[in-house]
């Protein structure tokens, strides 16, 4: 079968590899769509600490069950909860397997879904509604990140919010905030193409390099700041302003994965009694909720900007490394 594989720093290939073995309690999935995540970009660049070549990447994917399995007849349309938890450490035993002490991921620590077929434990397989396309089914993983973000940090309907970053997670989060009942949502982004896509989804978007951010926030919030501030950018210039735009006793949530240490002006946080929360991936319940939400909100699919055949793997990665392409979520079909 064909698979997109990481072969070393800045090297990928579309290779012929053996069909996966399917242990008892696992299912064989014939992959339809598989998306490139920010983690995959780190793997491609050779900077991910756990990814070892040759590796079949991909933890955002959809497909159909290829062989009858318990609870999953052949042909069942599915996506995958891609976390690998030990179930023996303290976090796992306390019901927090998503932050397992040795958390792994299909596509990093085991073969992933950028292939024609992949074997996955049945307990990690999630059925797709008929209202969710194969393409959208491969976007459920990032949607689940945003569902987890709001559920884990106590979001309340009626809160207002600013979201920094209009990549996949930022746009998914904005849509999820709207569905969760946010009163007012503003997005901040500097890339013109992404700004236009965000506006096309019906959001107010500001370019923080072209306006006085503090003045904008004062005017928008009657001088209070935002109830909830979400960092989906992971960039030092964003970190430096988070505490300026949050209200007194408001909440900042770090959703982005920072690749380098950065500074926060912590006295500002103390002065406002701000809470700063961090979130990581998702619980399985979040994935199930994401699947239900995606069935009701077709706009999530507009975040998928490019769908390419697997043979164009290099082109797909190049789109995300090149400025000005307008690429947000790039997927491959098998």
N, C-alpha and C positions, 0 to 999 in steps of 0.2 A: 504494500500500500504506500501511497505518497504521504509525506509528512514535511512540514516546515520545521527545520531544526537550527538551533544555535550551534555554530561550529567553532566559535572562538570570538574574541573581541572584534566587533564590526563585521562579522561574517555569518551569514545565514545561507541555507541551501534548501532546495526542495528535493528530498531524497526518497529512494525506495527503501523501506524498512519492513521487517516482518510484522505480520498481524499480531496484535497483543494477545497474551494468554488471558483467559477469563476464569479466575478462581471461583470456588463455591461462594455464593452470596454476592457476587459481582454481576454487572450487566455489561453487554457489549453495545456501544452506541455508534451508529453510523452518523458521522458529523455532517451537519448542513452548513452552519456559519460559525466562524471563530473570530473574535475581536482582538485587536492589539491593545493592551493595557500599558499604563505608564511603567509598570513593573517589567513588562516585556521589553520596553525601551532600555531599561537598566541592564537587563540580561544581554540584549544585543550589543550594548556598549561595553560589555565585559566588566561592569562594576557591581553586579549583584553578588553578594558574598556566598550564596549557597548554590547558584546555578553552575553546573558543570557540563561542558561540552563532551559529546554530542547530546543535545537535549531537545526533545519535542516540546515546544512551548505551548502556551495557551491555557488560560483558566476561565475565559468567558466564551462559552459556546453552547450551541443547541444542536439537536439531531433527533434521530428516531432509534428506538430499540431494535437492534438487528436480529436478535434471537430471543425467543420466549424466555422470560425470567419471572420469578415469583412476584406477582403484583404488577408486572409490566409486560403485557403481551407484545409480540413482535409488531412493530409499526407505531407504537406509542410515541408521541412527540414529547420530548423532554429537554430540560436544561440540567445543570449540575451545580450543586453546592460544593465548591472545590477545596474546602479546607481539610487538612489531615491532622487530626488531634490524637494524642496518645491515650486519652481517657483514664490515665493513671495519676497524673500530677494533681496538685491541689486545685488550680483553677478548673481543670476538667471535672474533678469530683464536686466542686462547688457550683457546677452548672454553667461554667464560663469557658467552654471548650474552644470558643473563638479566640481566646487569648491563652491558649495552651502554652505551657513553658517551652515546648519544643514544636510549636505550630509549623506545619508544612503546608504545601499547596501543590495540587496537580498542575503541571506546567512549570514547576520549579524543582520540587523534590521527588516528583514522579512524572511519567510521561503525561503530557497535556493534550488539549483538544485541537491543536493545529495539525490535524491528521485526518485521514479518511475514516479511521476507526479509533476508538479509545475504550478501555475497560475501566469501569468506575464501580465502587461499592454501591449496592442497591440503596442503602440508607442515605446516600448522597445524591440520589437522582430525584428530580422534581418534575412532575408532569406539567405540561403546558396546556392552557386553555385553547380552544379553537379560535378564540378572539385574539390570540397572540401569534403573530407571524413567526416563521423560523428566524428571520432577521432580528426581530425584536426580542425573541427568546434568548438570543446571544447577548443582549444588553441587560438582562435581568441582574447580572452580578453588580455592575455599577449602580443600578437602581437600588439594589439591596443595601449597598453602602449608605445611601442617603436615607433610606428608611431606618436603618440602624442608628444613623446620626441623630435623627429627631427623637426616636423612641428612647435611646440610651441617655439622652441629655435633657429629657423632660420638657420638650417643646410644648407650648400651650397654644391652642387656636386663639387667634386674635393678636398674637405677638407680631411685631414687625421685624424685618431682617434685612441685612445686607450680606451679599455673597461675593467674595473676592475670587475671581477666576471663572472664565466661561469655557473651560474644557469640558470633558465628558462629565466629571463628577459635579462641577459647578452648575452645569445646565440641568443635569438630572436632579440635583438638590433643589434648584429653583422650582422645577415642576412639582417635586414632592412637597415642598413648602406650600405651594398653592393648593395642592390637594389636601394637605393637613390643616388648612384654614388660616394661613398667615394673612394678616391684615394689609400689609404693605411690603413689597419685596423690591429691592434695588440690587442690580448686579454691577460689579466693577471689573473692567477688563481694559487692556491696552491694545489688543490685536484687532484691527478694523474688521477683518473677515468674521471673527468670532462675535464681535459686537453686533454685526448685521444679523447673524444667525440667532443670537439671543433676542434681538428686537423682533425677529420673525416669529418667535415663540410667544410674543406678547408681553415682554418685560421691559421695564425702564432700565436702561444701561448707561453707565457713565464711564468715560475714559479718564481715569484718575491722574493721567499725565497732562491732561488738557484743562482741568478745572482745579479750583481750590477745594480739596476734599472736605476739609473741616467746615468751611462755609456752607458747602452743599448740604452736609449732614445736619448742621444747625437749622438751616431753612427747612429741610425735609421733615425734621422731627421736632420742630418747635423748640430747638435748643437742648433737647434731652439726650440725643443719641439713640442708637438702635437697641432694642431689647436683646436681639440675638445677632451675633457677628460670626460668620462662617468663613474660615480661611481654606479655600480650595485651590490656592495658588502655590503655596509652599515657597515663597520668595521673600528674601530679606526686606525689600522695600514695603511689602505688604505687612510683614510682622511689625515693622516700626510704627505703623499707623493704627493697628487694631485697637489699642487702648484709647485712642483719640475718638473713635467713632462709636464706641459702646456707651450705653447709658450708665448712670449710677446703679450699682447692684445688677448690672446686666450680665450677659454671658457671652464669652468667646469660645468657639469650638474649633479646634485645629483638626481639620479633616485631611489636609494635604500631608504627604510624606516629605518632610524636609530632608534633603540630601546632605546639607551642610549645617553646622551649628550657626545659630543666628541670635541676635540680641532682642530682648524685650525691655522697654522702659518700665520696669516693674513698679516703681513708685506710683506711677499713674494708676496702676491696677489697685494698689493699696488705697489710694486716695478715693477711689470710686467703690471700693469693696466688690470688685469684679470677680466673677468665677471664671476660670480658664479650664476647659475640658478637652480631653483628647479622645478620639474614637479610632477603633481599628476594625476593619472588615465588617462582619455581620454575624448575627445568630441565624440558625436555620429558619426560625419563625419570621425573621425579617425578609428572607428570601421568598417565603410563601406569600407574605403580604405584598412584596414587590410584584410577584406574578399576578396577583389579583388587581393591583393598581394599573399595571401595564395593559391589562385587558380592557380597562376603562378609559385610558388616556392615550390616544393615538399620537400625540405630539412627542412622546418619548422617541418615537422612531425617527423623527426629523434630526435627532442628534447624530444619527449614523450618516456620515457625509460621503463615505466611499465604500463600495463593495467590489472586491477584485477576486478573480480566480486565484487559486493557490499558487499557480505558476508565476504570478506577479508578486511574490512575497517581497522581493527587494524593493519594488516600486511602492508597496504599501508602507514599509518602514521609512523609506525616503520621504514620503509625504509628510510624516510626522516630525521628521528632523529638519524640514525645509520651511523657512518662514514664508508667509504669504500664500500658502496653498489653500487655506480655508479648511484644512482637514481637522476634524475633531475625533469622531470614532471611525476608525478604518477596520473593515472586516474582510475575511477571506471566505470564499465558498469552496466546498469540496464536493 
